[in-house]
Amino acid sequence: MKQVKIPIHAIHWIDACHAFEPSQMNTTLSAAIDIGYILERHKDRIILIRQIFDYGKCRHTMVIPNKGIVKIIKVGVLTLPEGFIKIIPINEA
């Protein structure tokens, strides 16, 4: 079986609030970087996954609005270990 290769990206984006201290006193936007595989791109959002299983399913999914994205940086290409199959898109899972 041919080994699957996937591109890995770092997404620099602005989140709506600070994840650890959301409160009325902390109302500033927070810069964030999430790293993973871009599973889907849409006109208003991208879907990034950070955990992949050998049977093609994924979890730890981030939905990031395009309006908040500062920059997308290609970090590299990951060759999945033997036995991993192609990642199944969410609408086919």
N, CA, C and O atoms as a CHARMM CRD file, in Angstrom:
* protein
*
  372
    1    1 MET  N      0.83500  -1.17500   0.00000 PROA 1      0.00000
    2    1 MET  CA     0.00000   0.00000   0.00000 PROA 1      0.00000
    3    1 MET  C      0.88800   1.25000   0.00000 PROA 1      0.00000
    4    1 MET  O      1.87300   1.32500   0.73500 PROA 1      0.00000
    5    2 LYS  N      0.52700   2.21500  -0.82800 PROA 2      0.00000
    6    2 LYS  CA     1.28800   3.45700  -0.93400 PROA 2      0.00000
    7    2 LYS  C      1.06700   4.31900   0.31300 PROA 2      0.00000
    8    2 LYS  O     -0.06100   4.47300   0.78200 PROA 2      0.00000
    9    3 GLN  N      2.16100   4.87700   0.83900 PROA 3      0.00000
   10    3 GLN  CA     2.04900   5.74000   2.01200 PROA 3      0.00000
   11    3 GLN  C      1.43500   7.08500   1.62100 PROA 3      0.00000
   12    3 GLN  O      1.72600   7.63000   0.55600 PROA 3      0.00000
   13    4 VAL  N      0.58800   7.60300   2.49600 PROA 4      0.00000
   14    4 VAL  CA    -0.12400   8.85800   2.26300 PROA 4      0.00000
   15    4 VAL  C      0.72500  10.01900   2.77500 PROA 4      0.00000
   16    4 VAL  O      1.28700   9.95300   3.86900 PROA 4      0.00000
   17    5 LYS  N      0.81400  11.08700   1.97000 PROA 5      0.00000
   18    5 LYS  CA     1.53100  12.29800   2.36900 PROA 5      0.00000
   19    5 LYS  C      0.52500  13.43100   2.49500 PROA 5      0.00000
   20    5 LYS  O     -0.35000  13.59600   1.64400 PROA 5      0.00000
   21    6 ILE  N      0.65700  14.21200   3.56700 PROA 6      0.00000
   22    6 ILE  CA    -0.24600  15.34100   3.77300 PROA 6      0.00000
   23    6 ILE  C      0.55500  16.59700   4.11600 PROA 6      0.00000
   24    6 ILE  O      1.54600  16.52100   4.84200 PROA 6      0.00000
   25    7 PRO  N      0.13100  17.75100   3.59700 PROA 7      0.00000
   26    7 PRO  CA     0.79100  19.00700   3.95700 PROA 7      0.00000
   27    7 PRO  C      0.36400  19.45700   5.35500 PROA 7      0.00000
   28    7 PRO  O     -0.80300  19.33000   5.72900 PROA 7      0.00000
   29    8 ILE  N      1.30800  19.97400   6.11200 PROA 8      0.00000
   30    8 ILE  CA     1.04100  20.49400   7.45400 PROA 8      0.00000
   31    8 ILE  C      1.20000  22.01800   7.41200 PROA 8      0.00000
   32    8 ILE  O      2.18200  22.53500   6.87900 PROA 8      0.00000
   33    9 HSD  N      0.22200  22.72400   7.98300 PROA 9      0.00000
   34    9 HSD  CA     0.22000  24.18700   7.96400 PROA 9      0.00000
   35    9 HSD  C      0.11300  24.75800   9.37400 PROA 9      0.00000
   36    9 HSD  O     -0.46000  24.13500  10.26700 PROA 9      0.00000
   37   10 ALA  N      0.66700  25.93800   9.55600 PROA 10     0.00000
   38   10 ALA  CA     0.46500  26.74300  10.76100 PROA 10     0.00000
   39   10 ALA  C     -0.47600  27.87600  10.36800 PROA 10     0.00000
   40   10 ALA  O     -0.21400  28.60700   9.41300 PROA 10     0.00000
   41   11 ILE  N     -1.55900  28.01500  11.10000 PROA 11     0.00000
   42   11 ILE  CA    -2.53600  29.06200  10.82800 PROA 11     0.00000
   43   11 ILE  C     -2.39900  30.12800  11.90900 PROA 11     0.00000
   44   11 ILE  O     -2.68000  29.87600  13.08100 PROA 11     0.00000
   45   12 HSD  N     -1.96300  31.32200  11.50600 PROA 12     0.00000
   46   12 HSD  CA    -1.88000  32.46500  12.42300 PROA 12     0.00000
   47   12 HSD  C     -3.20100  33.20900  12.26700 PROA 12     0.00000
   48   12 HSD  O     -3.53600  33.67500  11.17800 PROA 12     0.00000
   49   13 TRP  N     -3.95000  33.31800  13.36400 PROA 13     0.00000
   50   13 TRP  CA    -5.26800  33.93700  13.27400 PROA 13     0.00000
   51   13 TRP  C     -5.60200  34.68400  14.55800 PROA 13     0.00000
   52   13 TRP  O     -4.92100  34.54100  15.57400 PROA 13     0.00000
   53   14 ILE  N     -6.66300  35.48400  14.49300 PROA 14     0.00000
   54   14 ILE  CA    -7.11000  36.26700  15.63900 PROA 14     0.00000
   55   14 ILE  C     -8.39400  35.63900  16.17800 PROA 14     0.00000
   56   14 ILE  O     -9.38900  35.52200  15.46300 PROA 14     0.00000
   57   15 ASP  N     -8.35400  35.23800  17.44800 PROA 15     0.00000
   58   15 ASP  CA    -9.50100  34.60600  18.09500 PROA 15     0.00000
   59   15 ASP  C    -10.37600  35.68200  18.74100 PROA 15     0.00000
   60   15 ASP  O     -9.92100  36.79700  18.99800 PROA 15     0.00000
   61   16 ALA  N    -11.62300  35.33600  18.99700 PROA 16     0.00000
   62   16 ALA  CA   -12.58000  36.29600  19.54000 PROA 16     0.00000
   63   16 ALA  C    -12.28800  36.69300  20.98300 PROA 16     0.00000
   64   16 ALA  O    -12.59300  37.81800  21.38000 PROA 16     0.00000
   65   17 CYS  N    -11.70600  35.79700  21.77400 PROA 17     0.00000
   66   17 CYS  CA   -11.38000  36.13300  23.16000 PROA 17     0.00000
   67   17 CYS  C    -10.25800  35.22400  23.64900 PROA 17     0.00000
   68   17 CYS  O     -9.90900  34.24300  22.99300 PROA 17     0.00000
   69   18 HSD  N     -9.71100  35.55500  24.77900 PROA 18     0.00000
   70   18 HSD  CA    -8.64200  34.77000  25.38300 PROA 18     0.00000
   71   18 HSD  C     -9.23700  33.47400  25.92300 PROA 18     0.00000
   72   18 HSD  O    -10.17900  33.51900  26.71500 PROA 18     0.00000
   73   19 ALA  N     -8.71700  32.33100  25.51700 PROA 19     0.00000
   74   19 ALA  CA    -9.30800  31.03300  25.86100 PROA 19     0.00000
   75   19 ALA  C     -9.26900  30.72300  27.35700 PROA 19     0.00000
   76   19 ALA  O    -10.17800  30.07100  27.87100 PROA 19     0.00000
   77   20 PHE  N     -8.24400  31.17400  28.05500 PROA 20     0.00000
   78   20 PHE  CA    -8.10300  30.82100  29.46500 PROA 20     0.00000
   79   20 PHE  C     -8.75300  31.81400  30.41600 PROA 20     0.00000
   80   20 PHE  O     -9.02000  31.48300  31.57100 PROA 20     0.00000
   81   21 GLU  N     -9.01100  33.02800  29.94000 PROA 21     0.00000
   82   21 GLU  CA    -9.58500  34.04000  30.81800 PROA 21     0.00000
   83   21 GLU  C    -10.70200  34.82100  30.14000 PROA 21     0.00000
   84   21 GLU  O    -10.64500  36.05000  30.10100 PROA 21     0.00000
   85   22 PRO  N    -11.72100  34.14100  29.60300 PROA 22     0.00000
   86   22 PRO  CA   -12.81700  34.90900  29.00500 PROA 22     0.00000
   87   22 PRO  C    -13.64500  35.58000  30.10500 PROA 22     0.00000
   88   22 PRO  O    -14.23500  34.89700  30.94100 PROA 22     0.00000
   89   23 SER  N    -13.68600  36.87800  30.10300 PROA 23     0.00000
   90   23 SER  CA   -14.45100  37.60600  31.12000 PROA 23     0.00000
   91   23 SER  C    -14.74200  39.00800  30.61000 PROA 23     0.00000
   92   23 SER  O    -14.22900  39.42100  29.57000 PROA 23     0.00000
   93   24 GLN  N    -15.56300  39.72900  31.34600 PROA 24     0.00000
   94   24 GLN  CA   -15.86800  41.10900  30.97700 PROA 24     0.00000
   95   24 GLN  C    -14.64700  42.00500  31.10900 PROA 24     0.00000
   96   24 GLN  O    -14.57000  43.04500  30.45400 PROA 24     0.00000
   97   25 MET  N    -13.69300  41.61800  31.94800 PROA 25     0.00000
   98   25 MET  CA   -12.49700  42.42600  32.15400 PROA 25     0.00000
   99   25 MET  C    -11.43700  42.17300  31.08300 PROA 25     0.00000
  100   25 MET  O    -10.55400  43.00600  30.88100 PROA 25     0.00000
  101   26 ASN  N    -11.51300  41.05000  30.40700 PROA 26     0.00000
  102   26 ASN  CA   -10.53400  40.70000  29.37300 PROA 26     0.00000
  103   26 ASN  C    -11.27000  40.61100  28.03900 PROA 26     0.00000
  104   26 ASN  O    -11.69100  39.53100  27.62400 PROA 26     0.00000
  105   27 THR  N    -11.42000  41.74700  27.37500 PROA 27     0.00000
  106   27 THR  CA   -12.21400  41.79800  26.15100 PROA 27     0.00000
  107   27 THR  C    -11.38600  42.05000  24.89700 PROA 27     0.00000
  108   27 THR  O    -11.93200  42.39800  23.85000 PROA 27     0.00000
  109   28 THR  N    -10.08200  41.87900  24.99800 PROA 28     0.00000
  110   28 THR  CA    -9.24000  42.08400  23.82200 PROA 28     0.00000
  111   28 THR  C     -9.19200  40.81000  22.97900 PROA 28     0.00000
  112   28 THR  O     -9.36600  39.70500  23.49200 PROA 28     0.00000
  113   29 LEU  N     -8.95800  40.98200  21.69600 PROA 29     0.00000
  114   29 LEU  CA    -8.79000  39.84300  20.80100 PROA 29     0.00000
  115   29 LEU  C     -7.44300  39.18500  21.07700 PROA 29     0.00000
  116   29 LEU  O     -6.50200  39.84600  21.51700 PROA 29     0.00000
  117   30 SER  N     -7.35500  37.89500  20.82000 PROA 30     0.00000
  118   30 SER  CA    -6.12100  37.15300  21.08200 PROA 30     0.00000
  119   30 SER  C     -5.56500  36.56300  19.79900 PROA 30     0.00000
  120   30 SER  O     -6.29800  35.96500  19.01100 PROA 30     0.00000
  121   31 ALA  N     -4.25700  36.73600  19.59000 PROA 31     0.00000
  122   31 ALA  CA    -3.59300  36.08700  18.45900 PROA 31     0.00000
  123   31 ALA  C     -3.36700  34.62200  18.81400 PROA 31     0.00000
  124   31 ALA  O     -3.05100  34.29200  19.95800 PROA 31     0.00000
  125   32 ALA  N     -3.52900  33.75400  17.83200 PROA 32     0.00000
  126   32 ALA  CA    -3.35100  32.31900  18.05700 PROA 32     0.00000
  127   32 ALA  C     -2.66100  31.69500  16.84800 PROA 32     0.00000
  128   32 ALA  O     -2.73600  32.22000  15.73700 PROA 32     0.00000
  129   33 ILE  N     -1.99300  30.57600  17.07700 PROA 33     0.00000
  130   33 ILE  CA    -1.43400  29.77000  15.98800 PROA 33     0.00000
  131   33 ILE  C     -1.86500  28.33400  16.23000 PROA 33     0.00000
  132   33 ILE  O     -1.60400  27.76500  17.29000 PROA 33     0.00000
  133   34 ASP  N     -2.52500  27.75600  15.24300 PROA 34     0.00000
  134   34 ASP  CA    -2.89900  26.34600  15.28300 PROA 34     0.00000
  135   34 ASP  C     -2.15800  25.64200  14.15800 PROA 34     0.00000
  136   34 ASP  O     -2.01000  26.18400  13.06300 PROA 34     0.00000
  137   35 ILE  N     -1.69300  24.42800  14.43700 PROA 35     0.00000
  138   35 ILE  CA    -0.89800  23.67000  13.47200 PROA 35     0.00000
  139   35 ILE  C     -1.59800  22.35600  13.17900 PROA 35     0.00000
  140   35 ILE  O     -2.04100  21.66300  14.09400 PROA 35     0.00000
  141   36 GLY  N     -1.69800  22.01400  11.89400 PROA 36     0.00000
  142   36 GLY  CA    -2.32700  20.74900  11.52300 PROA 36     0.00000
  143   36 GLY  C     -2.50800  20.62600  10.02200 PROA 36     0.00000
  144   36 GLY  O     -1.81300  21.26900   9.23400 PROA 36     0.00000
  145   37 TYR  N     -3.45800  19.78600   9.64700 PROA 37     0.00000
  146   37 TYR  CA    -3.76400  19.50300   8.24500 PROA 37     0.00000
  147   37 TYR  C     -5.06000  20.22000   7.87200 PROA 37     0.00000
  148   37 TYR  O     -6.07300  20.06500   8.55400 PROA 37     0.00000
  149   38 ILE  N     -5.03200  21.00100   6.79400 PROA 38     0.00000
  150   38 ILE  CA    -6.23900  21.68000   6.33300 PROA 38     0.00000
  151   38 ILE  C     -7.09100  20.66000   5.58600 PROA 38     0.00000
  152   38 ILE  O     -6.77800  20.27000   4.46100 PROA 38     0.00000
  153   39 LEU  N     -8.16700  20.24200   6.22800 PROA 39     0.00000
  154   39 LEU  CA    -9.04100  19.22200   5.66100 PROA 39     0.00000
  155   39 LEU  C     -9.94300  19.79400   4.57400 PROA 39     0.00000
  156   39 LEU  O    -10.13500  19.17400   3.52800 PROA 39     0.00000
  157   40 GLU  N    -10.49700  20.98500   4.82500 PROA 40     0.00000
  158   40 GLU  CA   -11.39800  21.62200   3.86500 PROA 40     0.00000
  159   40 GLU  C    -11.18500  23.12800   3.88300 PROA 40     0.00000
  160   40 GLU  O    -10.86600  23.71500   4.91700 PROA 40     0.00000
  161   41 ARG  N    -11.36900  23.74600   2.70500 PROA 41     0.00000
  162   41 ARG  CA   -11.34900  25.20500   2.58000 PROA 41     0.00000
  163   41 ARG  C    -12.68900  25.63800   2.00400 PROA 41     0.00000
  164   41 ARG  O    -13.16400  25.08300   1.01300 PROA 41     0.00000
  165   42 HSD  N    -13.28800  26.63900   2.63900 PROA 42     0.00000
  166   42 HSD  CA   -14.55900  27.19300   2.18400 PROA 42     0.00000
  167   42 HSD  C    -14.38500  28.69300   2.03100 PROA 42     0.00000
  168   42 HSD  O    -13.37300  29.24700   2.46200 PROA 42     0.00000
  169   43 LYS  N    -15.36700  29.36300   1.41700 PROA 43     0.00000
  170   43 LYS  CA   -15.21500  30.80300   1.19800 PROA 43     0.00000
  171   43 LYS  C    -15.21900  31.59500   2.50700 PROA 43     0.00000
  172   43 LYS  O    -14.70400  32.71200   2.55000 PROA 43     0.00000
  173   44 ASP  N    -15.79100  31.03100   3.57400 PROA 44     0.00000
  174   44 ASP  CA   -15.85800  31.75200   4.84000 PROA 44     0.00000
  175   44 ASP  C    -15.04700  31.12800   5.97300 PROA 44     0.00000
  176   44 ASP  O    -14.93500  31.72500   7.04400 PROA 44     0.00000
  177   45 ARG  N    -14.47400  29.92500   5.75900 PROA 45     0.00000
  178   45 ARG  CA   -13.76200  29.24100   6.84100 PROA 45     0.00000
  179   45 ARG  C    -12.84200  28.15200   6.30000 PROA 45     0.00000
  180   45 ARG  O    -12.97000  27.71200   5.15800 PROA 45     0.00000
  181   46 ILE  N    -11.90800  27.73100   7.15600 PROA 46     0.00000
  182   46 ILE  CA   -11.13200  26.52700   6.86600 PROA 46     0.00000
  183   46 ILE  C    -11.36400  25.55000   8.01100 PROA 46     0.00000
  184   46 ILE  O    -11.68400  25.94600   9.13200 PROA 46     0.00000
  185   47 ILE  N    -11.19700  24.27300   7.71000 PROA 47     0.00000
  186   47 ILE  CA   -11.31600  23.23600   8.72700 PROA 47     0.00000
  187   47 ILE  C     -9.94800  22.59000   8.86500 PROA 47     0.00000
  188   47 ILE  O     -9.42600  22.00500   7.91700 PROA 47     0.00000
  189   48 LEU  N     -9.37800  22.70100  10.04800 PROA 48     0.00000
  190   48 LEU  CA    -8.04300  22.20300  10.35500 PROA 48     0.00000
  191   48 LEU  C     -8.18100  21.03300  11.31800 PROA 48     0.00000
  192   48 LEU  O     -8.93100  21.11700  12.29000 PROA 48     0.00000
  193   49 ILE  N     -7.46800  19.94500  11.06000 PROA 49     0.00000
  194   49 ILE  CA    -7.49400  18.80800  11.97900 PROA 49     0.00000
  195   49 ILE  C     -6.11100  18.60300  12.56900 PROA 49     0.00000
  196   49 ILE  O     -5.09300  18.89700  11.94400 PROA 49     0.00000
  197   50 ARG  N     -6.10400  18.08300  13.80800 PROA 50     0.00000
  198   50 ARG  CA    -4.83400  17.90700  14.50500 PROA 50     0.00000
  199   50 ARG  C     -4.58700  16.49000  14.96300 PROA 50     0.00000
  200   50 ARG  O     -3.54700  16.20300  15.55500 PROA 50     0.00000
  201   51 GLN  N     -5.52800  15.59400  14.69900 PROA 51     0.00000
  202   51 GLN  CA    -5.31300  14.19400  15.06300 PROA 51     0.00000
  203   51 GLN  C     -5.91700  13.31600  13.97600 PROA 51     0.00000
  204   51 GLN  O     -7.05700  13.52000  13.56000 PROA 51     0.00000
  205   52 ILE  N     -5.13600  12.33200  13.52100 PROA 52     0.00000
  206   52 ILE  CA    -5.52100  11.45800  12.41300 PROA 52     0.00000
  207   52 ILE  C     -5.37800  10.01100  12.86900 PROA 52     0.00000
  208   52 ILE  O     -4.39000   9.64700  13.50800 PROA 52     0.00000
  209   53 PHE  N     -6.36700   9.19400  12.53800 PROA 53     0.00000
  210   53 PHE  CA    -6.32100   7.76800  12.87400 PROA 53     0.00000
  211   53 PHE  C     -6.01700   6.94600  11.62900 PROA 53     0.00000
  212   53 PHE  O     -6.24400   7.39900  10.50800 PROA 53     0.00000
  213   54 ASP  N     -5.50400   5.73500  11.83000 PROA 54     0.00000
  214   54 ASP  CA    -5.08700   4.89000  10.70500 PROA 54     0.00000
  215   54 ASP  C     -6.23000   4.52300   9.76600 PROA 54     0.00000
  216   54 ASP  O     -5.98100   4.21000   8.60200 PROA 54     0.00000
  217   55 TYR  N     -7.45800   4.55300  10.23100 PROA 55     0.00000
  218   55 TYR  CA    -8.60300   4.18100   9.39600 PROA 55     0.00000
  219   55 TYR  C     -9.22100   5.37700   8.66300 PROA 55     0.00000
  220   55 TYR  O    -10.30700   5.26200   8.09500 PROA 55     0.00000
  221   56 GLY  N     -8.53000   6.52700   8.67500 PROA 56     0.00000
  222   56 GLY  CA    -8.93300   7.67300   7.87400 PROA 56     0.00000
  223   56 GLY  C     -9.79700   8.70700   8.56000 PROA 56     0.00000
  224   56 GLY  O    -10.12200   9.73100   7.95900 PROA 56     0.00000
  225   57 LYS  N    -10.17600   8.46700   9.79900 PROA 57     0.00000
  226   57 LYS  CA   -10.99600   9.43900  10.53100 PROA 57     0.00000
  227   57 LYS  C    -10.08500  10.40500  11.28700 PROA 57     0.00000
  228   57 LYS  O     -8.90000  10.13900  11.48400 PROA 57     0.00000
  229   58 CYS  N    -10.66400  11.52800  11.70500 PROA 58     0.00000
  230   58 CYS  CA    -9.88300  12.54000  12.40400 PROA 58     0.00000
  231   58 CYS  C    -10.69700  13.12400  13.55100 PROA 58     0.00000
  232   58 CYS  O    -11.91400  12.94900  13.61900 PROA 58     0.00000
  233   59 ARG  N     -9.99500  13.83100  14.46500 PROA 59     0.00000
  234   59 ARG  CA   -10.66500  14.58000  15.52300 PROA 59     0.00000
  235   59 ARG  C     -9.78500  15.75000  15.92400 PROA 59     0.00000
  236   59 ARG  O     -8.74200  15.99400  15.31700 PROA 59     0.00000
  237   60 HSD  N    -10.20800  16.46400  16.94000 PROA 60     0.00000
  238   60 HSD  CA    -9.56800  17.72600  17.32500 PROA 60     0.00000
  239   60 HSD  C     -9.60500  18.67700  16.13300 PROA 60     0.00000
  240   60 HSD  O     -8.57900  19.14700  15.64200 PROA 60     0.00000
  241   61 THR  N    -10.81500  18.93500  15.69800 PROA 61     0.00000
  242   61 THR  CA   -11.06600  19.77000  14.53100 PROA 61     0.00000
  243   61 THR  C    -11.22000  21.22600  14.95000 PROA 61     0.00000
  244   61 THR  O    -11.91400  21.53300  15.92000 PROA 61     0.00000
  245   62 MET  N    -10.57100  22.11700  14.21500 PROA 62     0.00000
  246   62 MET  CA   -10.70800  23.56000  14.42000 PROA 62     0.00000
  247   62 MET  C    -11.40600  24.13800  13.19800 PROA 62     0.00000
  248   62 MET  O    -11.01400  23.85600  12.06600 PROA 62     0.00000
  249   63 VAL  N    -12.43000  24.94000  13.41700 PROA 63     0.00000
  250   63 VAL  CA   -13.06600  25.69200  12.34100 PROA 63     0.00000
  251   63 VAL  C    -12.64100  27.13600  12.55100 PROA 63     0.00000
  252   63 VAL  O    -12.99700  27.76100  13.54900 PROA 63     0.00000
  253   64 ILE  N    -11.87600  27.65700  11.60000 PROA 64     0.00000
  254   64 ILE  CA   -11.30400  29.00000  11.73800 PROA 64     0.00000
  255   64 ILE  C    -11.91300  29.89500  10.66300 PROA 64     0.00000
  256   64 ILE  O    -11.82000  29.57900   9.47700 PROA 64     0.00000
  257   65 PRO  N    -12.54100  31.01900  11.06200 PROA 65     0.00000
  258   65 PRO  CA   -13.12800  31.92200  10.07000 PROA 65     0.00000
  259   65 PRO  C    -12.04200  32.61300   9.25100 PROA 65     0.00000
  260   65 PRO  O    -11.04100  33.07400   9.80000 PROA 65     0.00000
  261   66 ASN  N    -12.24200  32.68400   7.94300 PROA 66     0.00000
  262   66 ASN  CA   -11.25200  33.31600   7.06200 PROA 66     0.00000
  263   66 ASN  C    -10.99200  34.77100   7.43600 PROA 66     0.00000
  264   66 ASN  O     -9.87200  35.25500   7.27900 PROA 66     0.00000
  265   67 LYS  N    -12.01100  35.47500   7.92900 PROA 67     0.00000
  266   67 LYS  CA   -11.84000  36.88700   8.29800 PROA 67     0.00000
  267   67 LYS  C    -10.81500  37.07300   9.40900 PROA 67     0.00000
  268   67 LYS  O    -10.22100  38.14500   9.52600 PROA 67     0.00000
  269   68 GLY  N    -10.59800  36.04400  10.22600 PROA 68     0.00000
  270   68 GLY  CA    -9.64900  36.14500  11.32300 PROA 68     0.00000
  271   68 GLY  C     -8.24200  35.68800  10.98800 PROA 68     0.00000
  272   68 GLY  O     -7.32800  35.85000  11.79600 PROA 68     0.00000
  273   69 ILE  N     -8.05600  35.11300   9.79100 PROA 69     0.00000
  274   69 ILE  CA    -6.74400  34.56500   9.43700 PROA 69     0.00000
  275   69 ILE  C     -5.78200  35.67700   9.03400 PROA 69     0.00000
  276   69 ILE  O     -6.07500  36.48500   8.15400 PROA 69     0.00000
  277   70 VAL  N     -4.63500  35.70000   9.69300 PROA 70     0.00000
  278   70 VAL  CA    -3.57400  36.65400   9.37700 PROA 70     0.00000
  279   70 VAL  C     -2.66400  36.06900   8.30400 PROA 70     0.00000
  280   70 VAL  O     -2.31000  36.74700   7.34000 PROA 70     0.00000
  281   71 LYS  N     -2.28400  34.78700   8.48400 PROA 71     0.00000
  282   71 LYS  CA    -1.33500  34.16300   7.55900 PROA 71     0.00000
  283   71 LYS  C     -1.43600  32.64700   7.67200 PROA 71     0.00000
  284   71 LYS  O     -1.67300  32.10600   8.75300 PROA 71     0.00000
  285   72 ILE  N     -1.25400  31.96900   6.53800 PROA 72     0.00000
  286   72 ILE  CA    -1.16700  30.51200   6.51300 PROA 72     0.00000
  287   72 ILE  C      0.24400  30.15700   6.06400 PROA 72     0.00000
  288   72 ILE  O      0.68500  30.57200   4.99200 PROA 72     0.00000
  289   73 ILE  N      0.94900  29.38900   6.88500 PROA 73     0.00000
  290   73 ILE  CA     2.34500  29.04300   6.61300 PROA 73     0.00000
  291   73 ILE  C      2.45400  27.53700   6.43100 PROA 73     0.00000
  292   73 ILE  O      2.06400  26.77600   7.31600 PROA 73     0.00000
  293   74 LYS  N      2.98400  27.09800   5.28400 PROA 74     0.00000
  294   74 LYS  CA     3.21200  25.66700   5.09300 PROA 74     0.00000
  295   74 LYS  C      4.45200  25.28100   5.88600 PROA 74     0.00000
  296   74 LYS  O      5.54300  25.80000   5.64900 PROA 74     0.00000
  297   75 VAL  N      4.27000  24.36500   6.82900 PROA 75     0.00000
  298   75 VAL  CA     5.34900  23.94400   7.71500 PROA 75     0.00000
  299   75 VAL  C      6.15100  22.80700   7.08900 PROA 75     0.00000
  300   75 VAL  O      7.36900  22.73800   7.25200 PROA 75     0.00000
  301   76 GLY  N      5.47000  21.92400   6.37900 PROA 76     0.00000
  302   76 GLY  CA     6.14100  20.78200   5.76700 PROA 76     0.00000
  303   76 GLY  C      5.13700  19.77000   5.26300 PROA 76     0.00000
  304   76 GLY  O      3.94100  20.04500   5.16800 PROA 76     0.00000
  305   77 VAL  N      5.64800  18.59300   4.94300 PROA 77     0.00000
  306   77 VAL  CA     4.81000  17.49000   4.47600 PROA 77     0.00000
  307   77 VAL  C      5.05600  16.30000   5.38900 PROA 77     0.00000
  308   77 VAL  O      6.20300  15.94900   5.66700 PROA 77     0.00000
  309   78 LEU  N      3.98900  15.68700   5.84800 PROA 78     0.00000
  310   78 LEU  CA     4.07200  14.53000   6.72700 PROA 78     0.00000
  311   78 LEU  C      3.74200  13.27500   5.93600 PROA 78     0.00000
  312   78 LEU  O      2.70100  13.20300   5.28300 PROA 78     0.00000
  313   79 THR  N      4.62400  12.29100   5.99200 PROA 79     0.00000
  314   79 THR  CA     4.33500  10.98200   5.41600 PROA 79     0.00000
  315   79 THR  C      3.76000  10.13000   6.53300 PROA 79     0.00000
  316   79 THR  O      4.43800   9.83900   7.51800 PROA 79     0.00000
  317   80 LEU  N      2.49800   9.73100   6.37100 PROA 80     0.00000
  318   80 LEU  CA     1.85000   8.92200   7.39700 PROA 80     0.00000
  319   80 LEU  C      2.47400   7.53500   7.43500 PROA 80     0.00000
  320   80 LEU  O      2.91700   7.03600   6.40100 PROA 80     0.00000
  321   81 PRO  N      2.51900   6.90300   8.59800 PROA 81     0.00000
  322   81 PRO  CA     3.08600   5.55400   8.70700 PROA 81     0.00000
  323   81 PRO  C      2.32600   4.55500   7.83400 PROA 81     0.00000
  324   81 PRO  O      1.16800   4.77900   7.48200 PROA 81     0.00000
  325   82 GLU  N      2.98600   3.46100   7.49400 PROA 82     0.00000
  326   82 GLU  CA     2.33600   2.41900   6.70100 PROA 82     0.00000
  327   82 GLU  C      1.08100   1.94700   7.40800 PROA 82     0.00000
  328   82 GLU  O      1.04700   1.84100   8.63400 PROA 82     0.00000
  329   83 GLY  N      0.05800   1.66500   6.63200 PROA 83     0.00000
  330   83 GLY  CA    -1.20300   1.19900   7.18700 PROA 83     0.00000
  331   83 GLY  C     -2.23900   2.29500   7.35000 PROA 83     0.00000
  332   83 GLY  O     -3.42600   2.00400   7.49700 PROA 83     0.00000
  333   84 PHE  N     -1.81000   3.56200   7.32600 PROA 84     0.00000
  334   84 PHE  CA    -2.76200   4.66700   7.39000 PROA 84     0.00000
  335   84 PHE  C     -3.38200   4.85300   6.01100 PROA 84     0.00000
  336   84 PHE  O     -2.69400   4.77000   4.99400 PROA 84     0.00000
  337   85 ILE  N     -4.69200   5.10700   5.98900 PROA 85     0.00000
  338   85 ILE  CA    -5.35200   5.34600   4.71100 PROA 85     0.00000
  339   85 ILE  C     -5.60500   6.83300   4.54000 PROA 85     0.00000
  340   85 ILE  O     -5.42800   7.61200   5.47700 PROA 85     0.00000
  341   86 LYS  N     -6.02200   7.22500   3.33600 PROA 86     0.00000
  342   86 LYS  CA    -6.31400   8.62600   3.03300 PROA 86     0.00000
  343   86 LYS  C     -7.37100   9.15500   4.00000 PROA 86     0.00000
  344   86 LYS  O     -8.30300   8.43800   4.36500 PROA 86     0.00000
  345   87 ILE  N     -7.22100  10.40600   4.41000 PROA 87     0.00000
  346   87 ILE  CA    -8.14200  11.02500   5.35800 PROA 87     0.00000
  347   87 ILE  C     -9.50800  11.20400   4.69900 PROA 87     0.00000
  348   87 ILE  O     -9.61100  11.68200   3.56900 PROA 87     0.00000
  349   88 ILE  N    -10.54400  10.81500   5.42200 PROA 88     0.00000
  350   88 ILE  CA   -11.90900  10.89200   4.91300 PROA 88     0.00000
  351   88 ILE  C    -12.47100  12.28100   5.20900 PROA 88     0.00000
  352   88 ILE  O    -12.50000  12.69200   6.36900 PROA 88     0.00000
  353   89 PRO  N    -12.92400  13.02600   4.16800 PROA 89     0.00000
  354   89 PRO  CA   -13.53000  14.34000   4.41400 PROA 89     0.00000
  355   89 PRO  C    -14.72800  14.23700   5.35400 PROA 89     0.00000
  356   89 PRO  O    -15.38800  13.20000   5.41600 PROA 89     0.00000
  357   90 ILE  N    -15.00300  15.30700   6.07900 PROA 90     0.00000
  358   90 ILE  CA   -16.05800  15.31300   7.09100 PROA 90     0.00000
  359   90 ILE  C    -17.41300  14.94000   6.50500 PROA 90     0.00000
  360   90 ILE  O    -18.15900  14.17800   7.12000 PROA 90     0.00000
  361   91 ASN  N    -17.74700  15.46700   5.32100 PROA 91     0.00000
  362   91 ASN  CA   -19.06600  15.20000   4.75200 PROA 91     0.00000
  363   91 ASN  C    -19.20600  13.77100   4.24200 PROA 91     0.00000
  364   91 ASN  O    -20.29900  13.36700   3.84600 PROA 91     0.00000
  365   92 GLU  N    -18.13100  13.00500   4.24300 PROA 92     0.00000
  366   92 GLU  CA   -18.18900  11.60500   3.82500 PROA 92     0.00000
  367   92 GLU  C    -18.04700  10.65900   5.01200 PROA 92     0.00000
  368   92 GLU  O    -18.20200   9.44800   4.85700 PROA 92     0.00000
  369   93 ALA  N    -17.75500  11.19300   6.18500 PROA 93     0.00000
  370   93 ALA  CA   -17.50900  10.35000   7.37100 PROA 93     0.00000
  371   93 ALA  C    -18.79100   9.74800   7.91200 PROA 93     0.00000
  372   93 ALA  O    -18.76000   9.01700   8.90100 PROA 93     0.00000
